[in-house]
Amino acid sequence: MEFRRKIRLLTLKKPIIILFLQFIVIEMTCLKLCAQQNVSNDWKMTTAGNVRMVIFNRARIYSYGTDYPGLVDVEYPPESGEEHIGSCGIVIAGIKPDGTIGLSNGEHMHQPDEFWPSEAPWDTIWVIDRNDDPVDIGGEFNGEMDIYWPNYKAVSDQDFVCRYNDYNILNPFGGHQEQHNPLYVDIIQTVYSWGTYPLYDVVLYTYYITPTKFEIKDMMIGFQNMTVVGMADRNPRVDDRQLYFPEYHMIVCEDNPEGIDGPSVSNIGFQMFAPDIIPADDIVWTWFWNIDIWFQPSSDQENYNDFYKTGTIMNNQESYDGGISYLSMFFPGIVNAGDTLKFQLALVFSKDGTEGILHNADILSALKLKDFKVPSAPPAPPLQVEEMNKSVHLAWTPTAIVNPEIYQDPSRLDSVAQPFEGYRVYKSTQTRSGPWTLLAEYDVEGNEYGQNTGLFHEYTDIGLLNNVEYHYAVTSFSKPDTVIPWQSMESSIYLSSVTVVPGTATPSTVGQVAAVPNPYRSDVNYRDYNPPWEKPPSGRSWMPQDRRIQFINLPEKCTIKIYTVAGDFVAEIVHDNPNRGYEDWNLTSYVDQAIASGIYMFSVEDDVTGDIQIGKFVVIK
């Protein structure tokens, strides 16, 4: 691998380095000020696996400052509304040639961020999929060509690549401000996100850190985490504790299952990988935690000497008091200008508790020996959906652009030219993130794998309810690699999923319009129906404004007006849709007030024919 400058192996006066990860809370105005400056600040969203989070081209690892609707900080599983990080960002420290301590923060509650991208328009975030052709990362700016990663080939299903530094004088707070003593390091960051088992519960950060100006002695790298595991719309969410597993070099943040934010689907683990060139016996690990989230040593010197390189390992946190947690590696030695230090940090999840997180950590430790290059799943087939009366027809036909049946995988060791084995059809009545039910599996005939059913390219699901959401996915899966050995790989269910609403065609005019359910009863938990009749938007719990009455059998263009029996106007709904003959109403008046119990009248006027239908419904609260 070659970068813009020649990369040499890290040379040390002693065979030692640092790795220190520190999770830090941010100044809340940081991104707003950044938008006003001439820097290429950018963020992207992971969508391949089960972890939904924001990737920045800065040294932060959480979501604050984006405008993505319904986003919570590191959501697992998708659309659950379950958050796992309050604040997180890397820190780099070390001794400069003049003897002063240089320390640069990615996230810090007491001072502004100190890592920023350049002003080059291509110094944003590059997103490369496994099936993409190799790309040159970089570009031309101000007449100079700067390709810092030529011929980049994605490793995971979704790679994110960016670059930033701690000395950019264009950052909103000034890279050479008095309180900031930069180390003049460039960082190239990659993030891997997989869509297939067993890695779909993992996001892997890799940092390539290069001093650009002078050597750095006793360099340290680190991060700090503020724990907030639980439902994002419930407060407070500081009922967590922090545990350290030294054999994995991993912090696990556990949620209190009896806390106000409810039991979590998953805790979160932060697994660190030291640079390969450093002997394990030379590494000094430090881990400590503090329940005071505002705790912070008063100076860079105090940070460096009294906390980040002490070698202290605290006892695990017993009570669920939340707080902040620090984990570090320290190595006295020299990092020369132009040398590059590589270290990695994995965010690890599991629906099987801390035991499942540690199991996934075992898998990651084994895969690190292969530089995380593993056999991949075939691409999901193109999916077409036809919504019909109480049924849905699915069809998937390989095309010249996407044909999973002829895909090749250079990471396999069994030399199988075409490892495709078959298709699976899934259905969920809840959300696009599941839970999923396997409806059918079709696989290649005439081999030792599967049921040898033969390949089919369509499926019809019948007996559905009209006018409610269902979710379907068709995936592709491969033959197992018997040489590694490596099990069969399957494309991402979430990425291939679609949301459909079966129903009848719109009638020619009014006459059969009805309100359902009728009566509407507030003592009925409609959100527990399967599929749910009422459900909140992704990222929050059910609220009264999520109540739902549906007007069905609507013509293409019509206007619905709702009144009390006394003739008082309540609400108006305009319908204009040739493909959907219904409209939902949340039992809220035109002045955004919840309606009371009673009998209500509605009129539906066909905007084309002028025909009018009158009806009524009952609300019982």
C-alpha positions, 0 to 999 in steps of 0.5 A, spaced: 500 500 500 502 506 498 500 513 500 502 520 498 508 520 502 513 514 502 511 510 508 516 507 512 516 502 518 515 505 524 522 506 527 523 506 535 529 507 539 526 502 543 521 497 540 515 500 543 509 505 541 502 507 544 495 506 543 491 510 548 483 511 546 480 516 550 472 518 549 471 525 550 465 530 550 464 535 545 463 543 545 456 543 542 457 549 537 463 546 534 459 543 527 455 550 527 461 554 526 465 549 522 459 550 517 461 557 516 469 555 515 472 553 509 473 546 511 471 540 507 467 537 513 463 531 511 459 525 514 456 519 511 451 513 514 453 506 515 447 502 511 450 495 510 450 491 517 446 492 523 450 498 526 447 504 524 452 510 525 455 516 522 462 516 520 465 523 520 472 526 516 474 528 523 476 524 529 469 523 532 465 517 533 458 519 534 452 522 531 451 529 534 451 535 529 448 531 523 441 533 520 439 526 519 432 525 521 430 520 527 438 519 528 440 516 534 448 515 537 450 509 534 443 505 533 443 497 534 439 494 531 437 499 525 430 502 527 430 500 534 431 507 537 437 504 541 443 508 543 450 506 545 454 512 545 454 519 548 460 522 546 466 519 543 473 521 539 480 519 539 486 523 542 493 523 540 499 525 545 506 525 545 513 529 547 515 534 541 523 535 540 522 542 544 520 538 550 513 540 550 507 535 550 503 535 544 496 533 545 490 533 540 483 532 541 477 529 537 472 530 542 473 535 548 468 538 552 472 543 555 475 546 548 474 545 541 475 540 536 482 539 534 482 535 528 479 537 521 480 536 514 483 540 509 479 545 504 480 541 498 473 539 495 475 531 495 478 531 502 471 529 504 469 522 505 469 516 500 464 511 500 467 504 496 463 498 496 466 491 495 464 490 488 466 497 486 472 497 481 479 500 485 479 508 485 484 513 486 482 517 493 484 524 492 484 529 487 487 535 484 487 542 488 490 549 486 494 546 481 497 540 485 495 533 484 494 529 491 492 522 490 493 519 498 491 512 496 492 510 489 488 504 487 484 503 493 480 496 493 474 496 498 475 490 504 468 490 507 461 491 504 461 498 505 468 502 506 469 509 508 475 513 507 477 520 509 483 524 511 484 529 517 490 533 521 491 536 527 494 543 524 489 545 519 489 553 520 482 553 517 479 550 522 473 554 526 477 555 532 484 556 529 489 550 528 495 554 532 490 557 538 494 558 544 491 552 548 492 547 542 499 544 542 499 540 535 503 534 534 502 536 526 500 529 524 496 527 518 491 521 519 488 517 514 482 513 517 478 507 514 471 504 517 469 497 515 462 495 515 459 488 513 452 486 511 453 479 512 454 474 518 458 474 523 461 481 521 454 485 521 454 486 528 461 490 527 464 496 525 471 497 524 476 503 525 483 503 522 487 509 523 494 511 519 497 516 523 503 520 520 507 525 523 509 530 518 514 535 521 518 532 526 519 526 531 514 524 536 517 521 543 513 517 547 507 518 542 500 516 545 493 515 541 487 514 545 479 515 546 474 516 551 467 514 551 461 517 555 456 511 556 449 512 554 446 505 552 438 505 552 432 508 548 434 514 545 427 518 547 427 516 554 431 520 560 436 519 564 440 514 560 446 514 565 444 507 568 450 504 565 456 501 568 463 499 564 467 493 564 474 491 562 476 485 559 484 485 559 485 478 554 481 482 549 483 489 550 476 491 550 471 495 554 464 493 555 459 498 557 453 494 560 446 497 561 442 496 567 436 492 565 431 495 570 433 502 568 428 507 566 430 506 559 428 499 559 433 493 557 437 494 551 437 489 545 445 489 546 450 493 550 457 495 546 464 493 546 470 497 544 475 492 542 482 495 541 488 492 536 495 494 538 500 495 532 503 489 529 510 491 530 510 492 537 511 486 542 505 485 546 510 485 552 512 492 551 505 495 551 503 498 558 495 498 558 491 503 562 484 503 564 480 508 568 473 510 569 469 516 573 462 517 574 463 524 573 462 526 566 464 533 567 471 530 569 477 532 566 484 533 568 486 541 568 492 541 563 495 537 557 501 535 562 496 533 567 492 528 562 499 525 559 503 524 565 497 523 571 492 519 567 494 516 560 500 513 561 500 510 568 499 503 567 493 503 572 487 498 571 481 500 575 476 495 578 470 494 574 464 499 575 459 495 580 454 500 580 450 502 574 452 510 575 454 511 568 460 516 567 466 516 562 471 511 561 478 511 558 483 506 555 490 506 553 496 503 551 503 507 552 510 505 549 516 509 550 519 510 543 520 515 537 515 515 531 519 519 526 517 524 521 514 520 515 513 514 519 506 511 519 503 508 525 497 503 524 492 501 530 485 499 530 478 500 534 472 495 533 465 497 535 462 490 537 455 488 538 451 482 539 444 480 541 446 475 546 449 480 551 456 481 553 458 473 552 456 474 545 460 481 544 466 477 547 464 471 542 464 476 536 471 479 539 474 472 538 472 472 531 475 479 530 481 477 533 482 471 528 480 475 522 485 480 524 491 475 522 487 475 515 487 483 515 479 482 515 479 480 508 474 474 508 469 471 503 464 475 501 456 474 499 454 474 492 450 481 491 443 481 492 438 480 486 434 486 483 427 485 486 421 488 483 414 488 487 407 488 485 402 489 490 395 486 489 389 485 493 391 481 500 397 479 496 404 481 494 408 478 488 416 478 488 420 477 482 428 477 481 431 476 475 439 477 474 441 482 469 447 484 466 449 489 471 447 485 477 448 477 476 449 474 483 449 467 479 456 469 476 459 473 481 467 471 483 470 472 490 478 472 490 478 472 497 476 465 497 481 459 498 477 453 495 478 456 488 471 455 486 469 459 480 462 461 481 460 460 489 453 462 488 448 457 491 441 460 492 436 465 494 432 466 500 426 470 501 424 473 507 418 477 510 417 481 516 411 484 519 414 489 524 420 493 521 425 493 515 430 491 521 426 485 522 424 480 526 424 476 519 421 470 517 424 465 512 419 464 507 422 460 501 429 458 499 431 456 492 438 453 491 442 450 485 441 443 483 446 437 483 451 438 489 452 437 496 449 443 499 442 445 501 436 441 498 437 442 491 430 445 490 433 448 483 433 456 482 426 460 482 426 467 481 419 469 483 414 468 489 407 470 491 405 471 498 397 471 499 393 472 505 395 479 507 391 484 510 390 490 505 393 497 507 398 495 512 405 495 511 409 489 510 417 488 509 420 483 504 427 481 502 430 477 497 438 475 498 443 471 495 448 466 499 454 462 497 457 455 498 461 455 504 469 455 503 471 448 506 479 450 505 479 456 510 473 453 513 468 459 512 461 458 512 456 460 507 455 468 506 449 471 505 447 478 502 444 483 507 437 482 508 436 490 510 439 493 504 435 488 499 429 489 503 423 493 501 416 496 504 410 494 501 402 495 502 397 490 499 391 493 497 385 494 492 385 498 486 382 505 487 374 505 485 371 510 480 368 514 485 365 514 492 360 510 495 364 504 499 368 509 503 369 507 510 373 508 517 376 503 520 377 501 526 370 503 527 369 503 533 376 506 535 378 504 542 383 507 546 384 501 551 386 497 545 393 496 544 393 497 536 401 497 536 401 490 538 397 487 532 401 483 527 402 487 523 402 493 528 396 497 526 399 503 529 407 504 530 411 510 531 417 513 527 423 510 527 427 512 533 422 513 538 417 510 543 409 510 541 405 517 543 398 519 543 399 522 536 401 515 533 393 513 533 390 511 527 384 511 523 384 509 516 379 511 511 379 506 505 376 505 498 377 512 496 377 514 489 383 517 486 382 525 488 377 526 493 377 531 500 375 528 506 372 532 512 370 530 519 365 533 524 362 532 530 355 530 531 353 537 533 356 540 526 363 543 528 369 542 523 374 537 526 379 536 520 380 535 513 384 530 509 386 531 501 387 525 497 390 525 491 393 518 489 391 513 483 395 507 486 393 508 494 385 508 495 386 510 503 388 515 508 390 515 515 388 520 520 391 521 527 385 523 531 388 530 531 384 536 530 386 542 525 388 545 531 393 539 533 388 537 539 387 530 540 379 529 539 375 526 545 370 520 545 364 521 541 360 520 535 363 523 529 361 524 522 365 524 515 364 527 508 368 524 502 367 528 496 370 526 489 373 532 486 372 529 479 365 527 479 362 531 485 359 525 488 359 525 496 358 520 501 356 521 508 358 516 514 360 516 521 365 513 526 365 512 534 371 514 538 371 511 545 377 513 550 
